[in-house]
């Protein structure tokens, strides 16, 4: 399926490339033939990535994130993860006062943030440089609202995360020919 047709179908589901991103930005890192021969899943992976050409650091789509949980090494890493989850949830400022502490050598890790008038504090189970998915599921649960939730699509060591309603998750599953799974089972 042609790349432009895929972009159109995803846009109808609320997944659009960010305004400053072009098709050329996507094609800089991803081969058109590959994107078109295996439609949607590779494009969702691209959506969840950053542009690899100058200016770098630009997200292709704020509604999809290619999350590699092998990313925790120092204080501040969980803050970055939570900020990405907030962005994915459509409100970068939904959680406030996000702080963490990570000392893998001593086995002491925690995450804290404020949601409304409530401060959440989560002890984190250190596992080398792997993120604690149980602690992150608590964060995702705090972010879920308005009938939307976090879904994942397996991407070998990583996962493609989206924050959508059930109907959209079903439609994305059909397009990808693979089931998106809720991160937090019902």
Residue pairs with C-beta under 8 A, 6 or more apart in sequence:
1 36
1 39
1 40
2 36
3 23
3 26
3 27
3 32
3 35
3 36
3 43
4 23
6 35
6 36
6 39
6 40
6 43
7 16
7 17
7 23
7 43
9 40
9 175
10 16
10 40
10 43
10 44
10 47
10 175
13 164
13 168
13 171
13 172
14 63
14 164
14 168
15 44
15 47
15 61
15 63
15 64
15 162
16 61
16 63
17 26
17 47
17 60
17 61
18 58
18 59
18 60
18 61
18 62
20 58
21 51
21 58
21 60
21 61
25 51
25 53
25 58
25 60
26 35
26 43
26 46
26 60
28 51
28 52
28 53
29 46
29 49
29 51
29 52
29 53
30 42
30 43
30 46
34 42
35 42
35 43
35 46
39 175
40 172
40 175
40 176
40 177
41 153
41 160
41 176
41 177
41 178
44 64
44 153
44 160
44 162
44 172
44 176
45 66
45 155
45 160
46 60
47 60
47 61
47 63
47 64
48 60
48 61
48 64
48 65
48 66
48 67
48 160
48 161
49 59
49 60
49 66
50 56
50 57
50 58
50 59
50 60
51 57
51 58
51 59
51 60
59 87
62 87
62 88
62 90
63 88
63 90
63 162
63 163
63 164
64 88
64 160
64 161
64 162
65 84
65 85
65 87
65 88
65 160
65 161
65 162
66 155
66 158
66 159
66 160
66 161
67 81
67 84
67 158
67 159
67 160
67 161
68 157
68 158
69 130
69 131
69 133
69 158
69 159
70 129
70 130
70 131
70 157
71 77
71 81
71 129
71 131
72 78
72 102
72 104
72 109
72 129
72 130
72 131
73 102
73 104
73 129
74 102
75 100
75 101
75 102
75 103
76 100
76 102
77 100
77 102
77 131
78 100
78 102
78 109
78 111
78 124
78 131
78 135
79 98
79 99
79 100
79 111
81 131
81 136
82 95
82 98
82 111
82 113
82 139
83 92
83 98
85 136
85 139
85 140
85 143
85 150
85 161
86 92
86 93
86 94
86 95
86 143
88 150
88 161
88 162
88 163
89 143
89 144
89 148
89 163
90 163
94 115
94 143
95 113
95 114
95 115
95 139
95 142
95 143
96 113
96 114
96 115
97 112
97 113
97 114
97 119
98 111
98 112
98 113
99 111
99 112
99 113
100 109
100 110
100 111
100 112
100 124
101 108
101 109
101 110
102 108
102 109
102 124
102 126
103 109
104 126
104 128
104 129
107 126
108 126
109 123
109 124
109 125
109 126
109 132
110 121
110 122
110 123
110 124
111 121
111 122
111 124
111 135
111 139
112 119
112 120
112 121
112 122
113 119
113 120
113 139
114 120
115 142
120 138
120 139
120 142
122 135
122 138
122 139
123 135
124 132
124 135
125 132
125 134
125 135
126 132
137 183
137 184
140 149
140 150
140 183
140 184
141 184
143 150
143 163
144 150
144 163
144 184
147 165
147 166
148 163
148 164
148 165
149 163
149 164
149 165
149 166
149 182
149 183
149 184
150 161
150 162
150 163
150 182
150 183
150 184
151 161
151 162
151 163
151 164
151 169
151 172
151 180
151 181
151 182
151 183
152 159
152 160
152 161
152 162
152 180
152 181
152 183
153 159
153 160
153 162
153 172
153 176
153 178
153 180
153 181
154 178
154 181
161 183
162 168
162 169
162 172
162 180
164 172
169 180
169 182
172 180
173 179
173 180
